[in-house]
């Protein structure tokens, strides 16, 4: 026994020591990387406090040159202003752009810089200097953006090592386009950067350098009390790390030190590199001390462990063996096995624990069996509830719909039962009533709420209530005593198959989509009210439009519009409309659900899915009877517009509306309040649309009036006749006849290709 205890304990202890050592070393490495970040931030902040205001000042001068456009004689004054405002600026110039081929333009670049405590002057426009070809000018002029130069020695200018911040400024050409006018600069003496780096304090056993990006002239500034040493090797390793996306790592052993950690950071200011070198042996020395201490403590504990095991093993092994024999005698399914008598030691505690475990296990097995039976009953009840919920939905084969209306719908609950609903049935007056809703919850509570809503819609709809009144009544009954605070978004409408008149009201539900006969998808304009069940006294308004044959109304719940597509975004109404590729309601519903059932489409759905499509079948003729005593002319124009927009271009539709207005106005005027009954009949054909205007008034041929003489003076013209003349001009054919006691005026409108 002792052998096996040691065989297990020693490897575990050795592994623990190794992991502790590695953990300590990793914490020290993480601390070193963190110190590098803090040092980089501190150094960058110190440099930024100087450089950022200088950058802003140079950009301000460039902006002023572009907006004010002062004469070049004022340039020195602005350059001196920069030098006076920022003592860290070594020198500055405003160098103008000289375009190739411009014989009148001259180079102009006055340069003012600090020398021996005073402001000195140098003319950079000399041919010997050639500023327009130098990197500090070209970088800003070519990119048309502010830019910092690489380190360079300014021979012929400031005569010192520096970096330059260059900002281009522009002028407006006569054509209004912006053209480069020159560059404003500010020079920083690199000695200032060297002093800023030297003022930074480094941790012990650490060296560091601040280096410019690789270029023709490199600049390296020691940080703190660091010396140059093997800085070139360190810099080469740092650039290699940055190229691989690394900022901290263990490097090889140079000649004058052992393995070392190298931390490198990019400073946003000037895009320079911060390099820190830390000796690995000194960094992990603390980890080795901790390892040695734990090793001695472990050895002492191991000796004590061996002694304790030898003493305890003899007193524990025999009772445990007897207990093991008792437990080992238990058979599968038989939990009444005997246990030894309890002792007043650890073995006795274990025996009591096993006895309690045995009894608890027997009770658990019994409760588990009862739970499985209850779960089976619940599953059966859920299946019954799901079948009842599906039975509450209207069946297409049981609905006696008129020939002109086609309805298809589907509901897929997210769980066994759901909170979505839809319903449609015919009213006694021949209209179709339809509704779709989404309860705020899922599962059994939502299903019960949905059943109440469906029942109320059936009762109120059968009573002939309007859609907006149905919503108000359902809301009044559900909001009262709604302790569960549940609500439902509901859309309800009626469709008259005779004239396609649609009346729709919404209680917080998503607006339906309307698929035109030409495939265009539009959102049905609705006045959305508050959801059902939230406010006791809520009012709803209805939207009324006319569906033309071949158009399909598509209603849906947010389970479709909020489904997550393969790109991680919600489907939305706009992309849902792209799935409505066919106008037949049955094929439309099957096509949309097919996309959701296709695993390759990548649709992710967490809510109930409900989709209903109502289509108005194409017809060969339509009849409408306007009430001329009220607003019949406007109603007839709207009815005619809704029908003809699928058959004529917009200009011809407008002509038809004007013809209807003229003819119906003449009929109303001729009736003289005698209650004449008028009707319009529209018959689309392959090449034309024929509209019949009928009235049962006294025989009256409007076409018998002579054409007005438009060339005569207004005073000498006969009154009237202009409206009928306009009808003749707009129509492609007009004919009058008296038929079955009615005046019949036949108007023909040829189909014309849209431009």
Residue, then its C-alpha position, 0 to 999 in steps of 0.5 A: x500500500x505504501x508503495x502505491x501511495x508513493x508511486x502516485x504521490x511523488x509524480x503528482x507532487x513533482x508535477x505540481x512543483x513544475x506547474x507552480x514554477x511555470x505559473x510563477x515564470x509566466x506571471x513574471x513574463x506577463x508582468x514584464x510585458x505589462x511593464x513594457x506597455x505601461x512604459x510605452x504609454x508613458x513615453x508616448x504620452x510624454x511625446x504626445x503632449x508636445x507633438x499633438x499641439x504642434x501637429x494641430x498648429x501646423x494644420x491650423x496654419x495650412x487651413x488659414x492659408x487655404x481659407x484666407x489666401x494671404x500674400x506670400x509676404x505674410x508667410x514669415x509672420x505665420x512661420x514665426x508665430x509657430x516658432x513662438x508658440x512652441x519652443x520645441x519646434x526647431x524650424x518651420x517653412x511654408x514651401x509653395x508648389x511650382x507646377x511643371x510648365x508654369x513659366x510665371x510661378x517661382x519657388x518660394x520657401x522662407x525657412x526660419x529656425x533656432x540657432x544660438x538662442x535666436x531665430x535664423x533665416x534660410x532660403x530653401x527656394x535656392x536651386x541648390x537645395x531643391x526642396x520640391x524633390x526632398x522627402x519631407x515635401x514630396x510625401x505630403x504633396x503626393x499623398x495630399x495628407x499630413x505626414x511625418x518624415x523619416x529622420x534626416x540631416x537637413x543640409x542647407x536648411x537647419x543643418x541638424x538631424x531632425x524629423x519634419x511634420x508636413x501638411x499640404x494646403x490648397x487653392x481653388x482653381x477657376x473651375x472650383x477644383x482644389x489644387x495643391x498650393x504648397x506645404x507647411x512644415x514644422x521640424x523637431x530636432x532629434x536631440x529633443x527626442x533623445x532627451x525625452x527618452x533619457x528622462x524615462x526611468x527603467x526597472x532594474x536589469x532592464x535596458x531600452x531604446x527608442x528607434x525610428x522605423x527602418x529607413x536610409x537614416x536610422x535614429x536610436x535614442x537610449x532610454x534611461x541609463x541604457x547604453x548603445x551595447x548590441x542595439x543593432x542586433x536587438x533592433x533586427x530581432x525587434x523588426x523580425x518580431x513585428x513583421x510576424x505580429x509578435x511583441x514579446x518573446x524569449x531571444x537567443x544569447x548574445x555575447x555579453x548576456x544570457x537569454x533575454x526577453x525582448x519587448x517591442x511596441x509601436x508608438x502611434x506618435x511618429x510610428x517609432x519603436x520602443x524596445x526593452x531588453x530584460x535578462x531572463x535569468x534575473x527575471x525568473x530568479x524569483x521563480x527559482x527561489x519559490x521552487x526551491x522553498x516548495x521542494x524542501x517543504x515537499x520533502x518534509x511533508x513526504x516523510x511525515x506522509x510515509x509515517x502517517x500512512x504506515x500507522x493508519x493503514x493497519x487500523x483502517x484496511x480491515x474494516x474497509x475490506x469488510x465494508x467492501x465485501x458487503x457492498x460487493x455482494x449487492x446485486x443489480x436491482x437489489x438495494x436491500x444488501x446488508x452493511x456491517x455494524x457502525x463503528x465509532x471511527x471513520x469507517x463507521x462514518x463511511x458505513x453510515x454514509x453508505x446506508x444513507x446512500x442506499x436508502x436515498x438511492x432506493x427512494x430516487x429510483x422510485x421517484x424517477x419511475x414516477x417522474x417518467x410516468x408523469x412525463x409520459x402523461x404530460x407528453x401525451x397531453x401536449x400532443x392532444x393540446x397540439x392537435x386541438x390547436x391545429x384543429x382550431x385553425x381553418x381547413x381550406x377544404x372546409x372553407x367555401x370560398x368564392x371562385x375569385x379568392x384563394x387562401x393558403x396558410x401555415x403555422x409551425x410552432x416553436x414548441x409543441x404548442x405555440x402562441x401564433x394564430x390565423x383564421x379566415x372565414x366568409x361572412x354572410x354578406x359575401x366578404x372574406x374575414x381574415x386575421x393573424x396574430x402573435x401572442x407575447x409568450x410561447x408554450x401552453x400559456x400562449x396557446x390558451x391565450x391564442x384560443x381566447x383570441x380565436x374564439x372572440x374573432x369568430x364571434x365578433x366577425x360572424x356578428x358583422x363587426x368591422x376589422x377595427x371594431x373587432x380589434x377594439x372589442x377583443x382588446x376590451x375583453x382581454x385587457x380587463x383582468x389580464x393579471x398575467x400581463x400577456x398581450x397579442x399583436x393582431x392584424x384583421x381585415x376583410x376582402x370583398x371579392x366583388x370589387x377587391x375592396x380591402x379593409x385592414x386594421x392592425x394592433x401592433x402587428x407587422x404590416x403585410x406585404x402586397x405582391x402586385x400582379x407584375x411581381x412588385x412587392x410593396x408594404x401595405x400602408x397601415x395605421x398601427x395601434x397598440x397591441x391587444x391586452x395592454x390598454x383597456x380603452x384603445x382605438x384602432x383605425x382601418x386602412x382601405x384600398x382596392x386589390x386588383x385581380x392577380x395581386x396577393x396579400x401576404x401576412x406573417x408573424x415576426x417569427x419569419x421577419x426576425x429569423x436569423x439568416x446565414x450572414x447573422x442578420x435578421x431576415x426582415x420584411x424587405x428580404x422576406x419580400x424577395x422570397x415571394x417569387x410567385x403570386x399563387x398563394x399555395x405555391x407562395x406559402x410552400x416556397x417560403x416554408x421550403x427556404x426555412x426547411x432547407x438546412x443549406x439556407x442556414x435559417x435560424x428560428x426561435x419563434x413560431x412561424x405563421x404565414x398566410x397568403x390571400x390572392x385575388x384571381x384575375x378576372x375578365x371584367x369588373x363592375x362598380x356602381x358609384x353613388x353620384x349623390x355623394x362622393x361617387x365620382x372620386x370613388x369611381x376614379x379610385x376604383x378605375x385607377x386600381x384596376x387599370x394600373x396593371x393594364x395601362x401605363x400611368x399616363x393612360x390611367x390618368x386619361x381614364x380617370x379624367x374621362x370618368x370624371x367628365x362623363x360621370x359629372x355630366x350624368x350627375x348634372x343631367x339627372x337633376x337630383x332624380x336619383x339616376x343609377x350609374x355603373x362602370x364596367x371595365x373589360x381588359x383585352x389583349x390590345x385595349x381596355x374597354x370601359x362602359x359607362x351606363x345610367x338609367x336616366x332619360x335618353x341622352x347622347x352626349x356625343x351628339x353635341x357638336x365640337x366646340x369652335x376653339x378658334x372663336x373668341x370666348x364671348x362668341x363660343x357656345x357654352x358646354x361641349x368642352x368636356x365631351x371634346x376632351x373625352x374624344x381627344x383622350x380616348x382611342x374610340x367613343x361610341x353611344x347607344x341606348x340599350x335595355x333602357x340605359x344610356x351606354x357610352x363605350x370608351x376604348x383605350x389602346x394599350x401603349x408601350x411604356x417608354 
